């Protein structure tokens, strides 16, 4: 079935200005883009924009722990290690595969309604997470969280992660798999070397937390990434990187940093020097982190905070342009996790798209030249009219065609009550 977005604005992170067009989606791809003054292509379904709707690429939440929506509101306003050790880890011990499944589906409801089409998830029971993703039709980059514990735990978790990749990597074009060592403070150096070698042997990327707090910086050598063998893996995604030195002398061609501004602010961890990384042309994506440290899975909020925060910290109103933030929230995350031809609006690229309602008071005055700044500074997730993956609606005007909203909310509530008793 072909869908025509008739007379809409399109904008992505490669365009300085929006274009007003007819956009045809067919067979999961963007089939045709024509000037809105030309005769529109024929289609089975027509979304009439009348110049009052925009189509942007779907957001990629490049670092989260989806099922942690079940832990939202626990351990509020505490430093990272106190929050983890005393509030989060004891509750996580009560999680079951079913709880994680329903928690993930609850997170997917939240993400789809806010325009996210792909998320990078690091957690436990990842086969159940993969099941939730495939049942929904969303995209995801999955890694099994690996950390120390009783003897043999790291080895077993690594084997589980590799088996996850064998079963799901590339599955239906919706899932990629990475190895997920949690962090340097939960995975000893020798184990990190073993995981790095496994990544090379199995042609897998690595996604892990790095230098989120000042304490980590003070406890790790500057050449830790090299010592751990991480620089030689197919792709390395470093979540947070608040205290990574922008002057570090390493090659960033196969490295993506993930900026999680709201989580870092809420936990008092600090602020990534984003402008320094962009000056070096280092790839930076955006993530929310888990909903128990953010507390939202809303990429609109991450975009606005990213754009404003660094202007204030650097006392520079032109630093971090809105269009750069949109690229970080879309294309950079897709690229980091191996999803090619996604995150831009080009003919032949995947139709992972968000329909934005511009017929609202806060969009008065919007046009093709200023749409980007309107979206980042005035827009919000409340403006999302629809979210499409592979040309299929997964969310449209309050409805979820592939999911049972009421059942998911009910099951997630049961899980929340069980783990907080």
C-alpha atoms as one frame of an Amber mdcrd trajectory, in Angstrom:
protein
   0.000   0.000   0.000   1.323   3.412  -0.997   0.815   6.443   1.234   1.005
  10.000  -0.058   1.870  12.887   2.230   0.326  15.652   0.145   1.604  19.216
   0.531   3.771  18.840   3.628   7.040  20.321   4.795   9.989  17.934   5.030
  13.098  18.537   7.087  16.055  16.433   8.198  19.511  17.012   9.606  21.088
  17.494   6.179  18.865  20.401   5.104  19.388  24.009   6.150  15.780  24.728
   5.248  12.605  22.691   4.932  11.029  21.907   1.581   7.314  21.949   0.789
   6.564  18.788  -1.165   4.430  15.789  -1.974   6.102  12.732  -0.452   5.173
   9.234  -1.598   5.879   6.174   0.553   5.692   2.730  -1.042   6.985  -0.712
  -0.074   8.534   0.619   3.092  10.610   3.248   1.321  10.411   6.896   0.355
   9.498   6.396  -3.274   9.166   9.934  -4.604   9.552  13.553  -3.514   7.958
  16.249  -5.710   7.465  19.984  -5.362   4.046  20.665  -3.820   3.024  22.782
  -6.840   3.348  19.777  -9.149   0.695  17.121  -9.679   0.916  14.701  -6.747
   1.615  10.997  -7.334  -1.281   8.568  -6.965  -1.558   6.522  -3.769  -3.862
   4.186  -1.853  -3.890   6.468   1.186  -3.557  10.259   1.219  -2.549  12.394
   4.201  -3.474  15.949   3.226  -1.090  18.375   4.882  -2.299  21.632   3.288
   1.036  23.159   4.272   0.155  22.661   7.937   2.002  19.414   8.587   5.649
  18.438   8.602   7.351  15.104   8.030  10.670  14.515   9.763  12.809  11.393
  10.243  11.915   9.174  13.175  13.960   9.788  16.295  16.604   7.285  17.362
  16.942   7.056  21.128  20.596   6.059  21.137  20.878   5.022  24.781  18.174
   3.724  27.071  17.093   0.850  29.271  13.505   0.514  28.129  12.039  -1.701
  30.849  13.277   0.729  33.490   9.984   2.543  32.942   8.866   0.121  35.674
  11.346   1.795  38.052  10.350   5.365  37.239  10.214   7.557  40.327  12.343
   5.267  42.496  15.430   6.644  44.215  14.828  10.217  43.189  17.401  12.974
  43.598  20.401  10.839  44.525  23.966  10.658  43.131  24.596   7.982  40.513
  26.290   5.329  42.656  23.913   5.768  45.605  20.986   5.661  43.179  22.268
   2.474  41.529  23.468   0.526  44.556  20.760   1.402  47.067  17.674   2.131
  44.977  17.858   0.502  41.556  19.845  -2.730  41.753  17.807  -4.171  44.675
  14.576  -3.643  42.745  16.056  -4.989  39.505  16.727  -8.277  41.323  12.944
  -8.756  41.369  12.498  -8.356  37.612  11.332 -11.412  35.675  11.393 -12.019
  31.910   7.662 -11.303  31.747   8.021  -8.064  33.703  10.751  -6.917  31.328
   8.604  -7.828  28.315   5.634  -5.774  29.487   7.850  -2.960  30.727   9.511
  -2.782  27.326   6.140  -2.675  25.569   5.088   0.138  27.887   8.242   2.030
  26.941   7.509   1.389  23.267   4.044   2.942  23.658   5.670   6.013  25.163
   8.376   6.244  22.512   6.084   5.732  19.525   3.694   8.424  20.713   6.609
  10.860  20.930   8.069  10.083  17.500  10.812   7.562  18.267  11.144   4.834
  15.639  14.299   3.126  16.927  15.900   2.697  20.337  19.215   1.331  21.612
  18.471  -0.824  24.617  20.894  -2.292  27.134  19.244  -4.464  29.765  18.440
  -8.041  30.780  16.303 -10.831  29.238  16.947  -9.334  25.831  15.222 -12.126
  23.949  11.967 -10.893  25.497  12.886  -7.362  24.450  13.512  -8.616  20.901
  10.113 -10.319  21.007   8.474  -7.032  22.010  10.239  -5.202  19.188   9.261
  -7.739  16.526   5.660  -7.831  17.751   5.517  -4.053  17.408   7.390  -3.503
  14.142   9.735  -0.940  15.666  13.516  -0.895  15.245  15.975  -1.520  18.046
  19.669  -2.001  18.739  19.919  -4.536  21.544  22.726  -5.410  23.928  22.666
  -7.636  26.973  23.971  -5.741  30.013  27.144  -7.493  31.188  28.505  -6.868
  34.677  30.389  -8.639  37.410  28.863 -10.771  40.139  29.319 -14.351  41.207
  32.170 -16.290  39.499  31.388 -16.946  35.829  28.614 -14.353  35.569  30.439
 -12.188  33.033  31.275 -15.187  30.859  27.684 -16.428  30.948  26.305 -12.976
  30.141  28.728 -12.608  27.247  27.693 -15.988  25.847  24.061 -14.929  26.195
  24.807 -11.702  24.324  26.564 -13.544  21.494  23.674 -16.003  21.212  21.297
 -13.031  21.077  23.277 -11.727  18.104  23.224 -15.092  16.340  19.460 -15.262
  16.661  18.414 -11.647  16.150  21.125  -9.547  14.495  19.597  -8.295  11.244
  16.255  -9.976  11.984  13.569  -8.616   9.623  15.741  -5.523   9.167  14.439
  -4.300  12.518  17.111  -5.412  14.988  20.862  -5.085  15.311  22.792  -6.488
  18.260  25.825  -5.124  20.107  27.771  -6.411  23.094  26.867  -4.530  26.264
  29.518  -4.409  28.997  27.890  -2.128  31.551  30.777   0.165  32.517  34.450
   0.119  33.570  33.407   0.129  37.226  31.296  -3.026  36.862  33.458  -4.950
  34.367  37.126  -5.598  35.318  39.764  -4.702  32.755  40.643  -8.309  31.891
  36.959  -9.057  31.288  36.625  -5.949  29.134  39.534  -7.187  27.025  37.756
 -10.524  26.619  34.538  -8.776  25.550  36.447  -6.592  23.091  38.006  -9.672
  21.516  34.590 -11.334  21.295  33.277  -8.259  19.496  36.071  -8.505  16.940
  35.649 -12.264  16.526  31.894 -11.946  15.960  31.945  -8.657  13.998  29.787
  -6.903  16.587  29.833  -3.394  17.988  30.057  -2.511  21.668  27.684  -0.179
  23.520  28.593   0.800  27.070  28.608   3.544  29.706  31.833   5.518  29.789
  33.058   8.381  31.972  29.607   9.352  33.157  30.912  10.744  36.463  33.972
  12.592  37.654  34.791   9.675  39.951  35.250   7.426  36.913  37.635   9.916
  35.351  39.775   9.949  38.479  39.924   6.158  38.682  40.718   5.265  35.057
  43.913   5.770  33.037  43.667   8.135  30.081  44.449   5.279  27.684  41.763
   2.961  29.128  39.987   2.472  25.772  43.244   1.306  24.215  44.158  -0.887
  27.190  40.762  -2.573  27.075  41.040  -3.309  23.345  37.945  -1.247  22.649
  39.486   0.884  19.904  39.696  -2.086  17.555  36.057  -3.223  17.673  33.854
  -2.784  14.567  31.974   0.091  16.192  32.125   1.589  19.663  29.255   3.541
  21.212  30.158   5.450  24.357  27.118   6.506  26.352  27.406   9.728  28.369
  31.139  10.502  27.934  30.707  13.512  30.196  34.364  13.450  31.266  36.000
  12.184  28.085  38.730  14.667  27.155  38.035  16.242  23.736  41.809  16.511
  23.208  42.319  12.753  23.507  44.513  11.455  20.685  42.493   8.603  19.230
  40.749   7.943  15.916  36.998   8.465  16.204  36.026   7.109  12.761  34.268
   4.084  14.284  33.141   5.723  17.518  29.873   7.444  18.408  29.321   9.368
  21.615  25.802   9.476  23.041  24.798  12.673  24.800  22.179  12.154  27.527
  21.776  15.695  28.893  18.647  15.266  30.997  19.875  12.159  32.792  23.292
  13.686  33.424  21.696  16.846  34.804  19.225  14.974  36.995  21.945  12.788
  38.529  24.269  15.756  38.947  26.894  14.032  36.809  27.945  17.040  34.771
  27.742  18.234  31.167  29.413  16.756  28.114  31.561  19.329  26.215  29.436
  18.780  23.131  30.670  21.721  21.087  34.270  20.493  21.365  33.299  17.103
  19.962  31.336  18.635  17.100  34.321  20.873  16.326  36.325  17.643  15.905
  33.617  16.193  13.607  33.050  13.349  16.057  29.687  11.605  15.649  27.355
  12.404  18.539  23.870  10.937  18.953  21.217  11.689  21.568  19.690   9.385
  24.166  17.343   9.662  27.097  18.927   6.988  29.312  16.417   4.974  31.335
  13.149   6.423  32.549  14.215   6.070  36.167  17.020   8.610  35.724  15.462
  11.027  33.251  12.398  10.448  33.852  11.083  10.607  30.287  11.702   8.822
  27.011  10.996  12.012  25.072  13.531  12.904  22.394  11.917  16.324  21.842
  12.923  17.190  25.382  16.473  15.969  24.768  16.726  18.123  21.650  15.576
  21.313  23.351  17.765  20.818  26.413  20.776  20.020  24.207  20.343  23.169
  22.155  19.768  25.445  25.166  22.149  23.924  27.705  25.316  24.412  25.700
  24.406  27.943  24.671  24.095  28.842  28.331  27.190  27.016  29.555  29.329
  28.499  26.779  27.643  31.921  26.835  27.257  31.666  23.085  23.785  31.867
  21.460  24.969  30.517  18.105  26.654  27.351  19.372  24.949  23.989  18.593
  22.463  25.018  15.846  18.995  23.468  15.914  19.542  21.546  12.695  22.640
  19.862  14.187  20.563  18.748  17.152  17.921  17.277  14.821  20.658  15.322
  13.020  21.976  13.982  16.350  18.469  12.870  17.334  17.891  10.999  14.070
  20.632  10.122  11.590  23.607   9.852  13.964  21.909   7.236  16.125  20.782
   5.188  13.133  24.295   5.217  11.697  25.892   4.254  15.020  23.865   1.071
  15.332  24.165  -0.155  11.770  20.845   1.011  10.312  21.792   2.225   6.849
  19.624   4.548   4.746  17.674   5.656   7.776  17.461   9.005   9.521  17.209
  11.248   6.460  14.396  12.017   4.025  15.744  10.909   0.674  14.240   8.893
  -2.158  15.043   5.221  -1.638  15.590   5.575   2.105  13.503   3.773   4.703
  10.147   5.349   5.521  10.789   5.730   9.253   8.916   8.992   9.604   7.115
  11.259  12.042   4.081  13.325  11.078   4.055  16.636  12.964   0.948  18.794
  13.336   1.889  22.425  12.662  -1.683  23.701  12.924  -1.155  24.894  16.498
  -0.698  28.312  18.125   3.009  27.803  18.833   3.694  27.290  15.126   2.231
  30.621  14.002   4.808  32.129  11.680   6.488  28.844  10.749   7.848  28.558
   7.211  10.401  26.603   5.237  13.304  28.716   6.501  12.568  28.543  10.227
  10.911  25.145  10.678  14.020  23.666  12.315  14.185  26.233  15.097  10.415
  26.009  15.616  10.639  22.239  16.059  13.591  22.314  18.457  12.674  25.362
  20.548   8.861  25.494  20.384   7.868  21.976  19.378   7.065  19.084  21.663
   5.988  15.471  21.598   2.389  16.675  21.858   2.708  17.715  18.213   3.261
  14.141  16.978   0.275  13.051  14.888   1.781   9.797  13.673   4.871   7.578
  13.764   5.710   5.283  10.855   8.325   2.524  10.544   8.980   0.804   7.205
   6.013   2.676   5.754   3.597   1.276   8.365   1.819   3.315  11.006   2.750
   2.169  14.496   1.116   5.208  16.071  -1.524   7.421  14.504  -3.562  10.047
  16.316  -3.694   8.238  19.636  -4.022   4.717  18.247  -1.479   1.874  18.079
  -2.347  -0.419  15.134   0.093  -3.167  16.198  -0.366  -3.016  19.979  -3.060
  -3.416  22.614  -2.617  -0.240  24.648  -4.933  -1.192  27.518  -3.449  -4.660
  28.014   0.106  -3.295  28.043  -0.701  -0.619  30.613  -2.466  -3.174  32.806
   0.371  -5.710  32.649   3.030  -3.057  33.216   1.142  -1.810  36.268   1.025
  -5.347  37.671   4.785  -5.660  37.139   5.457  -2.327  38.830   3.400  -3.289
  41.864   5.160  -6.656  42.124   8.707  -5.280  42.106   8.002  -2.454  44.531
   6.319  -4.501  47.247
